[in-house]
């Protein structure tokens, strides 16, 4: 099934086999997805690339289909943009808003945006949390691309602590004149609690469905049980796979 997904998602899929068997050494690798979408995959992030294009990581639990030809999709914790690229390849007329605070990641995200400049693909070098201002994030500054940043359980005195400018879901809606979000992806290393708990019901009601990677925190409410309660209280239906407790899908019928 994984390879069937990959062949369905990637038009130049033989490149993966060349790379896998050591016949292709360029870095980054350049893949082509459906609808003439081209993007770069640094070898350092090949695992993350496979999660999305082999495993459909953020959509495998999606419970309602996006029916619009031009949906609005918000990607929070975009990293270098693999999910945004995946979304554009499925919906070439989509309006994509991608948020990534780490500069090294954002540089590659911007590169993938440039490769698809004919699409409505907007990228922002910002964190998203429950307020406008700054947020503290711990991450390895020596890592070429960061995949292990965290906004929970961080140490302010750590050498890997940095503050980043941030904004809220409400700010995203207001600044981009978004009336309805058809799909919200949240993979923001612990900020999901602050983001959602501090989004008022008027904005939450304008989100049709979400894919949320859930991270366990130490503070009250920073756990799956509390998050599930919050979402059901705001009229979302929920879905999870038994073998993927870290992923939660929320949707409105």
N, C-alpha and C positions, 0 to 999 in steps of 0.2 A: 504493500500500500504506500509506503514512504516513497519508493521510486516512481510509482504511478503518479503520486502528487507532484513530484519533482518534474517529471516529463510534461505533466499538464501545466505546470507553472513556468517552466523555463524552456525557451525555444532552442537555445544552443546547449542543451543538457549534456552532450558528449564531452564538453569541456570539463565537467566534474570527473568523468572517468579518466581523462588525461591527467588531471591533477592528482587524483587518488592513486594512480599507478606511477606517479613520478615523471610523467611525460610533458608536464606543463609547469614551468617554474616562475613565470612572471608574477609579480606582486605589485598592485592588486590584480586579481582576475576580473575580467570584464564579462558579465553575463547579460543576456537579453531575456526579458520576460515578455509576456503577451502584450499586444497593442504597442509594439515598437518602443518598449521601455528598456533603457540601457542603464546599467549601474555597475559600480566597482565593489568588489569584495576583497578587502585586505585579508591576507592569510591568517592574521592574528584573530580575525572575527569569523572564521569559517564555520565554527560550531554554531554561532548565533545565526548566521545565514541559513544553515541547514535546519535549525529549529523552525524557521518561518516558511521556507520553501519546500522542505521535505515533510515537515510535521504539521504545517498550517497552525502553528502554536497558538495564535490569538483568535483564530476563527473556527477551530475544530469543534468547539463547544457552543458555537453560535446557534441560537434557537429560533431566530426569525431571519428571513432573508431580507436583504436590502433591496427594495423594489424600485427605487429611483435610479435613473440613469446618471444623475449628477449629485450623489450624496455628499454631505459634509462629514468629514472624518477628521477627528482630532487625535493626534499621536503625542502623548505625554511620556517623556522618557524615550525619545526617538532614537537615541544613540546615533548610528550613522545612517539611519533611515530605511532599514530593510523592511519594516512593516509598512511604512509609507509607500515604498516602491511596490510592495505586494498589493497594497490597496489601489494604487494607480493602475497597475497592470490588470486588475479586475474591473475597475471603473475608470476608464480613461478620462471621463468628464467630471470626475470627482473634484471637490474642493478640499485640499489636504492642508492641515495646519499642524506643523511638527515643531515640538519644543524640546531642546536639548541644551543643558547649561555648560557641560564640560567642553572646553575649547577644542581639544584634540578630536573629540567625537564630532563636534559641530563642523569642523573643517571638512571632514569627509562627508558629512550630511550635506553641506553646501555644494560639494563636488557632485554628489548624486543628484542634487536639485538642478545644477547647471546642465547635466547630461539630459535632463528632461524639461528643458526650459519652455517647451510648448504646452506643458501641463500646468494646471492650477495647483501648484505645489509651493507653499510658503513655509519658510523655516525661520525659527526664532532662537537666538542664543540666550535663552532664559530658562530658569527653573519654574515649575508650577507648584504652588502650595496653597495654603488656606488664606493667604493675605498677600498684599502687595508690599514689597520691601526687599529684604534679603533673607536667605536661608543658609544654614550651615550644612555642609556636606563633607564627609570623609571619603577620600579616594586616593589611589596610588598615583602620585604625580609623575612617577617614573615609567608608568605603563603607557605604551604608545596609544592604545585605545582603552578607555576605562569601561569595564563591565561590572565592577564590584563596588561602585559608589554607594553610600548609604546616607540617608537623611534621618535615620533613627539609630539610637544607641551610639551616637557619635561622641567623640571626645574633643572638647573645644581646645584643649591644651596639646592635642596631637599635632605633629608636623604635617600630617596629611589632611588637616582641617582647613577648609576654605569657605568663605561666604560668597554666595552668588545672588545676583538680582533675581527676583521672582515676582510672579503675579498669580492671580486666582482664576478659577474657571469663569467667574462672572466677568473678570477683565477680558478674558479671551473672547467671550460672547460679545461684549460691548464694543471692544476695539476692532473687531472684524465684522460687526453687524450680522452675527450669526443668529438666525431665528430658531433653527432646529439642528441638533447634532444627531446624525443618523448612526454613528458609531464612534465611541470614545474608547481608546486603548490607553490603559494606565500601567506602565511598568516603570515606576519611579522610585524604587528602592526605599519604600517606607513612607513616602509623602502621600500615598493614597488616602491615609486616614485624615490627615490635615486637609487635603484637597476636598474630599467628599463631605466630611463633617462640617466644614465651614462654607459649603455651597448652599445657598438658601433654596427653598423649595421651588421658587419661581424658575430658577435656572435648572435645577434637577429635572423639573417637569418637561424641559425642552431637550432632554437626552433620551433617545429611543432605546439604546442598548450600549452595554459596556463589556469590555474584557479587562479584567483586573488581575495582575499578578500580586499576590498577597504576601507581605513580609511580616513576620512576628516581631513586635516591639516589646519594650519593657513597661511602657506607660499604660495607664488605664485606657481601654478602648482600642489599643493597638493589637488587635487579634481578630481572627476570622469570625468568631462568634459574634463579637460586637459589630463588626462590619456587616454581617448578614442581617442582624437585627435592624441596623440603621437603614439598609436598603429596602428591606421588606416594609418597614414603617413608612417609606417614601414610595410605596406602590410599585416596586420592582419585583418581578419574578426572578428566581435564582436557579442556576444550574451549575453543577460540578461533576467531574468524573471522580470516581472513588480512588483512582490511582493518580490523580492530579490535584491534591488538596491545596496546592499553592495557586491554582488558577480558579477564578470565580467569574461567571458570566451573569450579568444582570440585564433584564429586558422588560419591555412593556408590551402587552398584547393589544 
